[in-house]
Amino acid sequence: MALHIQMSEEAEREYKRAKMRGMLSSFGAATALSLAFGLTLTFTVIYFATEQPAEFLAYVPPAENAAPRPVPTTPQLQSKAATPSNTVAPSVIVSTGAAPVAMAQIDFEMDDSADDGLSIDIGMGMDTGLGELGEGGSGMGSSQSSGSALEGTFYDLKQTRSKAPSKVAPKGSVDKNEMYSIVSTFLRSWDTKLLSRFYSPKSKLYASNFVVPVAKNTLAPEAFGCAKEVKPSGWMVVYRGKVKSPVDATIRFVGIGDDFIAVRFNGKMALETGYAWPSLFSKGDEGSAAWWPDGKQRPAFRANIKAGKDPRHKGYDFIPSPSDIPTWSKESEIGGFTAGSVIKVKEGATYPIDIAIAESGGSFGYILLWENLSDNPVVKNSKLSAGKKFYLFRTNFSAPTKQEIRTLIGKHMSTNDLEWASFDPDSPIWVAVP
């Protein structure tokens, strides 16, 4: 006989509830375990992938008055233990006092066979800004700025912006009275807006020094790339910028020019010299002692300037030229170099500077030097080549030689003999700044 046992309905319900609780408990445990494993893995990866911050362990040297130790010892430095990782954080020692610190010798093995494309660039004058000044910009300047140069702008006073004839040359020839009336007005303010009505090519030149011995006046238009539009007379060039003084001293500019060279420094006229003295010109004065003195008038003219009778040229002096400037040394010509007003400058201070030159017709040229009166006292009848040190005014490392200038001028040379002046080849640099 078979025995058949059947659960009651209540027992079956309790069985199913117990089975469900078991399944839920198993699922919950499995989920919690998976979550814990995931979090552990995540934090482990983050810890190993993140660079550990450097530990700063202060090292305090022993007091100076402490009793001497029988045996010198090196303090034991302890770093915080960390779980090994791919990136090892260094321990940096910071000394809180001045005392010797024992350092273990470390030997580096260098492979001379290859540098992996790496190199070390050592510049000059880390704090002086002289590292990348270059050497270009001699003559009338370069078409590319060296980064330390004065920008030159060319103006053709014979024609307007639309290239129509101006009053300076209504029929082709230059009217010097009209031309120097314009130049004289300009030198009162040095405002280039007064020249904006005249033709000016878009090209600029960047000059780092100002040495152009006697040359043909065709040089300037060709240098500025406007020889086809401009006849070689009745033009003017203005160089402009800011320079940083290389010295803390009393100085003055020294120069010579044809037709003239003028320098405005820190907002004031510092030098004016040449055949023409445009600031003294008044209309109708052509050929007078005031602006184009001839051989007979020039001594009296220079005596008045030297005596301080002209308030616009206080402190001026005249320096006989050495024998290597035959033309400009003649009394009937320019008569030698002119030393301008005395100026005080501070080393590292920045000053605006403007330099103007012009040519009414014929040959032209100019040389601009300077002297440090703090180290170079004024000596009567001193010569550039005897006893006095004169510096080339320059804004970079350029220091042109006769041969370099001869090459630059080329076909525009006026004579075979260059008009030259001796200057210190190690002349300090007036760095041009924005």
C-alpha positions in Angstrom: 0.0 0.0 0.0 1.5 3.4 -1.0 1.7 6.2 1.5 1.0 9.6 0.0 1.9 12.7 2.1 0.8 16.1 1.0 1.8 19.6 2.5 -0.9 21.6 3.9 -1.5 24.9 2.2 -0.1 26.9 5.1 3.1 24.8 5.1 3.5 25.3 1.4 3.2 29.1 1.7 5.8 29.2 4.4 8.2 27.1 2.3 7.9 29.4 -0.6 8.5 32.5 1.6 11.6 30.8 3.1 12.9 30.0 -0.4 12.4 33.6 -1.6 14.2 35.0 1.4 17.1 32.8 0.7 17.3 33.9 -3.0 17.1 37.6 -2.0 19.8 37.2 0.6 22.1 35.4 -1.9 21.5 38.2 -4.5 22.2 40.9 -1.9 25.4 39.3 -0.7 26.6 38.8 -4.3 25.8 42.5 -5.2 27.5 43.8 -2.0 30.6 41.7 -2.8 30.7 43.0 -6.4 30.4 46.6 -5.3 33.1 46.2 -2.7 35.4 44.7 -5.2 34.7 47.5 -7.7 35.4 50.2 -5.2 38.6 48.5 -4.0 39.8 48.3 -7.6 38.9 51.9 -8.4 40.7 53.3 -5.3 43.7 51.1 -6.0 44.0 52.4 -9.6 43.6 56.0 -8.5 46.2 55.7 -5.8 48.8 54.1 -8.1 48.1 56.5 -11.0 48.2 59.7 -9.0 51.6 61.3 -8.2 52.1 61.5 -4.5 52.9 65.1 -3.3 56.4 65.8 -2.1 57.1 65.8 1.5 59.0 68.8 3.0 61.0 67.7 6.0 62.5 70.7 7.8 66.1 70.3 8.7 67.2 72.4 11.7 71.0 72.8 12.0 72.5 72.5 15.4 72.8 75.7 17.4 76.1 77.6 16.9 76.8 77.8 20.7 76.0 74.1 21.4 78.8 71.9 22.7 80.8 70.3 20.0 80.0 66.7 19.3 82.9 64.2 19.6 82.0 62.7 16.2 80.3 64.6 13.5 77.0 63.0 12.6 74.5 63.5 9.8 70.9 63.8 11.0 68.9 60.8 10.0 66.1 62.0 7.6 62.9 60.0 7.7 60.5 60.0 4.9 56.9 59.0 5.2 56.4 55.4 4.2 54.2 55.0 1.2 52.7 52.1 -0.6 55.0 51.2 -3.5 53.9 52.8 -6.7 55.0 53.6 -10.2 55.8 57.2 -9.3 58.1 57.8 -6.4 57.5 61.1 -4.6 60.8 62.8 -3.7 61.6 64.1 -0.2 62.7 67.7 -0.4 64.9 69.0 2.4 64.4 72.7 3.4 67.1 74.2 5.6 65.8 76.8 8.1 69.3 78.1 8.8 72.7 78.6 7.2 74.8 75.5 7.8 76.6 72.9 5.8 74.5 69.9 4.7 76.1 66.6 4.0 75.1 65.5 0.5 75.7 62.0 -0.9 77.7 62.0 -4.2 75.6 61.1 -7.2 77.1 59.9 -10.4 75.3 60.4 -13.7 76.2 58.3 -16.7 76.1 60.5 -19.8 75.8 59.1 -23.3 77.9 61.2 -25.6 76.9 59.3 -28.7 73.5 61.0 -29.0 71.8 64.0 -27.5 68.2 63.0 -28.4 67.7 66.3 -30.2 68.2 68.3 -27.0 70.5 71.3 -26.8 71.4 74.0 -24.3 71.1 77.6 -25.5 73.3 80.0 -23.6 72.4 83.7 -24.3 74.3 86.9 -23.5 73.2 89.3 -20.8 70.4 87.4 -19.1 69.2 90.5 -17.3 70.5 93.2 -19.7 68.3 92.3 -22.7 71.4 92.2 -25.0 71.0 88.5 -26.0 69.3 89.0 -29.4 70.1 92.5 -30.5 71.8 91.5 -33.7 74.3 93.6 -35.7 72.3 94.9 -38.7 71.0 98.4 -39.4 74.2 100.2 -40.6 74.1 102.8 -43.3 70.6 104.2 -43.7 69.2 101.2 -42.1 67.8 97.7 -42.9 64.4 96.8 -44.3 64.1 94.3 -41.5 64.0 95.4 -37.9 66.6 93.8 -35.7 64.4 94.3 -32.7 66.7 97.1 -31.4 66.6 99.9 -34.0 65.1 103.3 -34.7 62.4 103.4 -37.4 63.1 105.7 -40.3 60.5 107.4 -42.5 61.3 109.1 -45.8 59.5 112.3 -46.9 59.9 113.8 -50.4 59.3 117.5 -49.8 59.1 118.2 -53.6 55.8 116.5 -54.1 52.5 116.0 -52.3 50.9 112.8 -51.2 49.2 112.5 -54.5 52.6 113.1 -56.2 51.7 116.6 -57.4 54.6 119.2 -57.4 54.8 121.1 -54.1 56.0 124.6 -53.4 59.4 123.2 -52.7 60.0 122.3 -56.3 57.1 123.7 -58.4 59.2 123.6 -61.6 61.6 120.7 -60.7 64.4 122.5 -59.0 64.5 122.8 -55.2 63.7 126.1 -53.6 65.9 126.0 -50.5 64.1 128.9 -48.8 60.8 127.0 -49.1 62.3 123.7 -48.1 64.0 125.0 -45.0 61.0 127.0 -44.0 59.2 123.6 -43.7 62.1 121.9 -41.9 62.5 124.9 -39.5 58.8 124.6 -38.6 59.0 120.9 -38.1 62.0 121.2 -35.7 60.0 123.4 -33.4 57.7 120.5 -32.4 59.1 117.4 -34.2 55.4 116.6 -35.1 55.5 114.4 -38.2 51.9 115.4 -38.9 53.4 118.5 -40.3 55.1 116.3 -43.0 52.1 114.1 -43.7 51.1 116.2 -46.7 54.2 115.2 -48.6 54.8 111.9 -50.4 56.2 109.1 -48.2 56.8 105.6 -49.4 55.3 102.8 -47.3 58.7 101.1 -46.8 60.6 101.9 -43.6 64.2 101.5 -42.7 65.5 100.4 -39.3 68.8 102.0 -38.3 71.0 101.0 -35.4 73.8 103.5 -36.0 74.3 106.7 -38.0 77.4 106.6 -40.1 77.1 107.6 -43.8 80.3 109.3 -45.0 80.0 111.8 -48.0 77.8 110.0 -50.5 75.6 110.8 -53.5 72.1 111.9 -52.7 70.8 109.0 -54.8 71.5 106.7 -51.9 68.5 107.7 -49.7 65.7 107.2 -52.3 67.1 103.9 -53.4 67.6 102.7 -49.9 63.9 103.4 -49.2 62.8 101.8 -52.4 61.4 104.9 -54.0 64.1 105.8 -56.5 61.6 105.7 -59.4 59.2 108.1 -57.7 61.7 110.5 -56.0 64.4 112.6 -57.6 67.5 112.7 -55.4 67.1 116.1 -53.7 64.7 118.0 -51.5 64.0 115.0 -49.2 64.0 114.5 -45.4 64.3 111.4 -43.2 63.1 111.1 -39.6 64.2 108.2 -37.4 62.2 107.7 -34.2 62.1 105.4 -31.2 62.9 104.9 -27.5 66.3 103.9 -26.1 67.5 102.7 -22.7 70.6 104.5 -21.3 73.6 102.2 -20.8 75.2 104.6 -18.3 74.5 106.8 -15.3 76.4 109.9 -16.4 76.5 113.4 -18.0 76.7 113.0 -21.7 76.4 115.0 -25.0 75.9 114.0 -28.6 78.7 114.8 -31.1 78.0 114.9 -34.8 78.5 116.3 -38.3 76.1 116.4 -41.2 75.3 117.5 -44.8 72.9 119.2 -45.2 72.4 118.7 -41.4 71.7 116.2 -38.6 69.5 117.1 -35.6 68.8 115.1 -32.5 65.9 115.5 -30.1 66.4 113.6 -26.9 63.8 113.2 -24.1 61.7 115.9 -25.8 64.5 118.6 -26.1 66.8 119.5 -29.0 70.2 117.9 -28.1 72.2 118.5 -31.2 72.0 120.4 -34.5 74.8 120.8 -36.9 75.9 120.8 -40.5 75.9 123.2 -43.4 72.4 124.1 -42.4 71.0 125.0 -38.9 67.3 124.8 -39.8 66.0 125.9 -36.3 67.7 129.3 -36.9 66.3 129.7 -40.4 63.7 132.4 -41.2 62.3 132.8 -44.7 64.6 134.8 -47.0 67.7 134.0 -44.9 69.3 131.6 -47.5 73.1 132.1 -47.5 73.1 134.0 -44.2 75.2 133.2 -41.2 72.1 132.0 -39.4 71.7 128.8 -41.3 74.2 128.3 -44.0 77.3 130.3 -43.1 80.1 130.4 -45.6 83.8 130.4 -44.7 84.0 134.1 -43.7 80.9 134.0 -41.6 81.3 130.7 -39.9 83.9 131.6 -37.3 81.7 134.5 -36.0 78.6 132.3 -36.1 80.3 129.5 -34.1 81.7 132.1 -31.6 78.2 133.3 -30.9 76.9 129.8 -30.4 79.8 128.8 -28.2 79.4 132.0 -26.1 75.8 130.9 -25.3 74.2 133.8 -27.1 71.6 131.5 -28.7 69.3 130.0 -26.0 68.3 127.2 -28.3 71.9 125.8 -28.4 73.2 126.2 -24.9 76.4 124.4 -24.0 77.4 123.7 -27.6 81.0 123.3 -28.5 83.0 122.8 -31.7 85.6 120.1 -32.1 88.2 120.1 -34.8 88.0 117.0 -37.0 90.9 114.7 -37.5 92.7 114.6 -40.9 90.7 111.7 -42.2 87.7 114.0 -42.7 89.2 116.4 -45.2 86.1 117.9 -46.8 84.0 118.4 -43.7 87.0 119.8 -41.7 87.4 122.8 -44.0 86.4 126.1 -42.6 84.6 126.9 -45.9 82.6 123.7 -45.5 81.2 122.5 -42.2 84.3 123.2 -40.1 84.4 120.1 -38.0 82.3 118.3 -35.4 79.7 120.0 -33.2 79.1 118.9 -29.6 75.6 119.5 -28.4 73.9 120.3 -25.1 74.9 118.6 -21.9 72.5 115.9 -20.8 72.2 113.9 -17.6 71.0 110.3 -18.0 70.2 107.4 -15.6 71.4 103.9 -16.4 68.4 101.7 -17.4 66.1 104.7 -17.8 64.2 104.9 -21.1 64.2 108.1 -23.2 62.5 109.0 -26.5 64.8 110.0 -29.3 64.3 111.5 -32.8 67.0 112.0 -35.4 66.4 114.1 -38.6 68.5 114.5 -41.7 67.8 116.3 -45.0 69.3 117.0 -48.3 68.5 119.9 -50.6 70.8 118.8 -53.5 74.3 117.4 -54.1 76.2 115.0 -51.8 75.1 114.2 -48.3 76.2 112.3 -45.2 76.3 112.3 -41.4 78.1 110.8 -38.4 76.6 110.6 -34.9 78.7 109.9 -31.9 78.5 110.7 -28.2 80.8 111.2 -25.2 80.5 110.5 -21.5 81.5 113.7 -19.8 81.6 112.0 -16.4 84.7 110.0 -17.7 85.8 112.3 -20.5 86.2 115.9 -19.2 85.9 118.8 -21.7 89.3 119.7 -23.0 89.8 122.9 -25.1 90.7 122.4 -28.7 90.4 118.6 -28.2 90.5 116.4 -31.3 88.6 113.2 -31.9 91.8 111.4 -32.6 93.8 112.8 -29.7 93.1 112.1 -26.0 89.3 112.0 -26.0 87.2 108.9 -26.2 84.1 109.2 -28.4 81.5 106.5 -28.7 79.4 105.5 -31.7 75.7 106.0 -31.0 74.3 102.5 -31.6 71.3 100.4 -30.5 72.8 97.0 -31.1 76.2 95.3 -31.6 76.8 97.0 -35.0 80.2 98.8 -35.3 80.8 99.4 -39.0 84.3 99.5 -40.5 85.3 101.6 -43.5 85.2 98.5 -45.7 81.6 97.6 -44.5 80.4 101.2 -45.2 82.1 101.3 -48.5 80.3 98.1 -49.5 77.0 99.4 -48.2 77.3 102.7 -50.1 78.6 101.0 -53.2 77.9 102.9 -56.4 76.6 105.9 -54.4 80.1 106.8 -53.1 80.9 110.4 -53.8 84.7 110.0 -53.6 87.2 107.2 -53.3 88.2 108.5 -49.8 85.6 107.9 -47.1 84.9 110.8 -44.7 85.4 109.0 -41.4 85.8 109.5 -37.6 87.5 107.3 -35.0 85.3 105.9 -32.3 85.6 103.3 -29.6 84.7 99.9 -31.1 83.4 98.8 -27.7 80.8 101.6 -27.6 78.0 101.0 -25.0 74.7 100.0 -26.6 71.5 102.2 -26.2 69.0 99.3 -26.5 65.9 100.4 -28.4 62.7 99.4 -26.6 59.0 99.4 -27.7 
